[in-house]
Amino acid sequence: MATVIEYAEIAARVYNKTNFNRIDVPTGWTELEWQSDMPDGFSAGVYKKSNEIVIGFTGTNEKQIIDFAAVNIQAKTSSLH
């Protein structure tokens, strides 16, 4: 089972969108798939170690104005249902 540190490393890797500041895949893990930032800000990675698969993905993207406006502001004002 993945450790808390490995989950954190995978999350950090997914959120760091450029190769310049991306951390390495955790030791013993293989990156099977990578979806870089799409226009809506979504990005994700699929990682495998032995028979375990972990999918890391981003939530909202602060650099995408529509993402920020459509989700973060609504969440702050509790208008999401």
Secondary structure as GFF3:
##gff-version 3
##sequence-region A 1 81
A	DSSP	alpha_helix	4	15	.	.	.	ID=ss1
A	DSSP	beta_strand	30	35	.	.	.	ID=ss2
A	DSSP	beta_strand	44	49	.	.	.	ID=ss3
A	DSSP	beta_strand	52	57	.	.	.	ID=ss4
A	DSSP	alpha_helix	65	67	.	.	.	ID=ss5
A	DSSP	pi_helix	68	72	.	.	.	ID=ss6
A	DSSP	alpha_helix	73	76	.	.	.	ID=ss7
###
